[in-house]
């Protein structure tokens, strides 16, 4: 028998027992409550499944209220299958892409062409910014040269000289 009780161990043991009791109470509450959801799960109205032939699409079962799209990997056709609510039979509609569809698909820009056009525009912007910067640098050089022309050398301008030369340039 332990002659010296450890208050820390007693505290930890009591704390763990309290946590276990709290968890058990929560579990009992969950078991006693009815899990009733007044809002049913939303049904995805479309399902897409790749098929190899029309027979595979015909054999696929359909659910009411759901439209099934079957792209045929071999022919490029697309089959649409749904349940007819009036007679309870499934309907299969075939869509065959035409030459116009292929032309439209070619007109859609690819990621590579879009990136190329973006890079071209960035290059144009860079060129215009660099030309503006060069012209401003030339303006500053001409102002500096005009102001230093009296001295006879390219001496650094004082702030008052820069202001007066800018005012003269504006006139």
N, C-alpha and C positions, 0 to 999 in steps of 0.2 A: 504494500500500500504506500501511496505517495504521501510523505509527511509534509512536503512543501507545495502547496497549490500554486499554479502559475496563472495569474489573472489574465495574461495576454492570450493564453490558449483557451481559457474559458470564454473570453470575449469573442475570439474567432469562431469557436464552436457554436456559440449562441447566434452569431451573425449568419453563419452558414445554414443553421437550422431555420432561421427566420426567412432567408432567401428561398430555401426549399419549400417552405410552407406557402410563401407568396406565389411561387411558380405553380405549385399544385392547385392553389385557389384559381389562378388564371386558367389553367387547363380544365378545371371543373366547370368554370363559367363558359368556356368555349364549347364544351360538350353539351351543356344544357341549352345553349342558345340555338335557335334554328337558323340555318344559313339560307335566308330567303333573299333572292335578288329579283326585284320587280322588273328590272330591265334585262331582257334576254341578250345573249351575246350577239354582236353584230355579225352578220353572215357576209363573207366576201363574195360579191356578186360575180367575180370572174376568176376562173382557174385556167392556167395555161400549162399545157403538157405537150412536149415535142413527140411527134409520132413519125413512123417510117412509111406508113401507107394509110389509105382511106379505110381499109379494113380495121386497122388498129383503132382509129377514131370511132368507127361504128360500134366496136365492141366495148367501148368505155362507158360505164354506167353514169347517168346524170342525176343530180339532185334537183328538186323543185326550187325555183328562184335563183339558180346559179347558171351562168353562161360559161361554157367550156370553149376555149380556143385551142385548136390543135394545129400548130405550124408543121407542115410536112417537110422534113429535112431533105428528102430526095427530089421532090418536084417543085418545091417552093410554094405550093398551094397552102391555103389556110382554111381549115374547117371550123365552122362554128356549130356547136351542138347545144341544144337546150330542150327543156321539157315543155311541150305544148299543154297549157293548163286547160284548154277546152276539151281535148280528147284524151289527154294523159299519155300520149305517145311522144317519143323524142324526135326532134327534127335535126337534120344535118344539112347545113348550108355550106357550099364550097365557094371559095373566093380564089380566082386564078389571077395572079398579077399580070398586067399587060405591059407592053413595051413603054407606054407612057410612064408607068410606075418606075421602070428602070431609069428612064431619063430624069425623072424627078429625084431619084435617089442619087444620081450623079451630080445634080445641081446642089445638093446639100453639101456645104463645105465640111471637109474633114478637119480633124483637130490640127493636123500638120499644116494645112493651108491657112487656118485661122492664126496659128502661131507665126507663120511667115508674114502674114499681113500685119500682125501686131509688131513684129520686129522691124518691118519696113517703116511703120508709122513712128516708132520710137527713134529710128535712125533719122527720119525727117525732122522730128522735134529736136533731136540733138544737134543736127546741122544748123537749124534756125537759131537755136540758143547760142551755139558757138559763133555764128556770124554776128549776132547781136553783141556778144561779148567782145569780139574783135573790133567791131565798129566803135563801141564805147571806149575800148582801150586806146584806139587811134584818136578819138576825141580828147581823151585825157592827155595823151602825148602831145597833141597839137596845142592844147591849152597850156601845158607845161612849157612847151617850146616857145610859144608866144610870150609868156610871162618871163621866161629866162632870156629872151632875145635882147632885152635891154642890158642885161648883165654880161651877155656874151658866152655863157656856159649853161649847162643844164643843172642849175642849182635847185635844191628842194624848195618848193613853194610854201609860203606861210599861209595859214588859213585865211587871212584877210585878202591875200593875192588871189586865192582860188575863188573866193566869193566874188571879187570884182571882175575876174576874168569870165566867170559864168554869167554875170549880169551883162557884160559887154557882148557875150556870145548870143544872149537872148535878144538883144536889140538889133 
